[in-house]
Amino acid sequence: MSLVASSMMSLLSLGLPAQPVPPGDCLRPPVVARIADPFRQPSCPWCPGNRGLEYDVPAGTAVRAAAGGTVTYAGAVAGIVYVVIEHTDGLRATYGRLASPTVRTGRTVAAGQVVGRSGEGLFFGLRDGETYLDPRPRLGRLVERARLVPTDGTAPRPAPPPVLACQTRR
């Protein structure tokens, strides 16, 4: 059995799809880090809560687009730098507490493209119209692919990129 077939069999045995899932079904995590503060739905539009996920990342961490789309905002609000991307399915992702954006308003971005560098921590929010959504159920996870490494002392080839594994929703 080839290494590729073996890797796909491993993903299938975990109950995960072996191929990338269309953008509306699964989002790429913006960073690989611990969630320090989860989504908490506010009880009213002006009530307290957490309208996204707060990641615990060191300053300067590359922040990547969760899905492809168009940058609708890249700039500061009250001294905090944000990038907002409208995805092809109509959802809008907000990346906040950035040190600097690497994209501009009106530009198209691809899933996984760096959209900025984090400041101290990172906010990631998701909206459908004006409704805030919990991003966590829509996030896939990046799975390192299996590979063979030489045992004769020669240098191994670079690892292949990770695969986005998504939970199947029923």
N, C-alpha and C positions, 0 to 999 in steps of 0.2 A: 504494500500500500504506500502511495506517495506521501510526502510530508504534508502537502496541501490537503489531500483527502483525510489524512489523520487529524489535522487541525480542525477540519470541518466536522468530522465525526465527534471530536471532543466538544465542540460548541453545541452540536445537536444533542449530545448526551446530557448536556446541562439544561436542555430545554430552551436554548437560545437560537435565534435564527442565524444561519451561517452567512447570509448576505446582508448588506446594509439595508435598513428599513427606510422607506420614503420619509422626507422631512416632517410631514404632518404627524407621523406616528411615533417618532423617537428623536430626541434632541441629544446632541453631543454635550457632555459636561463642559462648562467654560474653563474649568481648571480641574486638576486632579488634587483635591485637598479635602480636609475634614470640614463638614458643615458645622459651624460654631453656633448658629442660631437658625432654627428651621422656620418655615412659613407658619404664621399664625393669622388666620382670617380675622380682620377687625369686625366687630359686631355692627358697626355703622360706618359710613364714609369718612367721618372725622375721628373715629375712635382709635385707641391704640391697638397695635398688632405688629406683625412683621409681614410686609407685602411681598416677600421674596425669601431668598436664602442668603445667609451671610456665611461666606467661606473664610476660614482661617488660613491666609496665605501670606508669605513674606512679601514685602514691598519689592516691586520689579518683576513679579511673576507674569509671564505671558498669559493674556486672557484671550480665549478663542471663541469665535462665533459658534453658537449652538446649532445653527442651521443657516443656509444661505438666505439672502434677502437684500433689502435696500436700507442703507443707513438713513434714518429720518432725523437724527439729531446726534451731534458730537460736539460737546462743549461743557461749560460749567454752569451750574445752578447753585446759587448761594455758596460758592467756593468749592463745590464738589463736582468732579468731572464725571460725566455720563456719556455713554454711547447707547442709542436706541436703534434697534434693527427690526424692520417689519419683514416678517418671513412670507414666503409665497402662499402659505395657508392662512394668512391674515393675522396670525398672532404676532405680538410685539415683545421682544426681549429687551430688557434694560440691564446694562452693565454699569454699576456705580462704584464710587470710591476709587476711581482710576487715578493713577499719577499722570498719565498722558494717553490720549487716544492716538491710534495709528491709522485711523480712517477718517474720511470727511463726509459730511452730509451730502446725500445724493449719490454716493458711490454704491456699487453692488459688491457684496462680499460673498465668499463661498463658506460652506460649513468647515469649521476648523481653522479658518484664517485668523491671524492675530488681529484683534481690534483695539488693543491697548495693553498697557502695563498697569498692574495693580498698585494701589497705594498700600496703606496698612489695612489689609483685608479686602474683601470684594463682596459687593451686593449683586445678586442676579435675580431679576424679577421677570414675570411673564404675565401679559395681559391679553385678553380677548375683548376688544373694544375698550370699555372702561372698567371691566371686571378683572380683578386680580386673581390669578390662578396659582395653585401650588405647583411649582416647576418639578418637584421631586418625582412624581409618578411618570412624568414624560421623559425623564433623563435616562439614557442608556448608560452603559459603563464601557470603558475602554479595556479590552482584553488583549493582553500580550499573546502573540501567536507562538505556537511551539516551533522550535527549529533545532536542527541537528548542529552540533559543534564538533570540530575535528578533535580527535584524541591523539594525533601524532605531533602536536606541538605547533602546527601552523596556525596563523591568526584566523579567527573566525570571521565570516562575512558579517556586515552590519545586520542587526535584527530588522525584520520587516516591520512596517508600521502596525500599530495595534488595530484591531477590528472593533467597530462599534456594535456591542451586543445589546439588544433591546428585549424587554419583557413583552410577550405577546399579550395584547389586551383582548378580552373576550366580551 
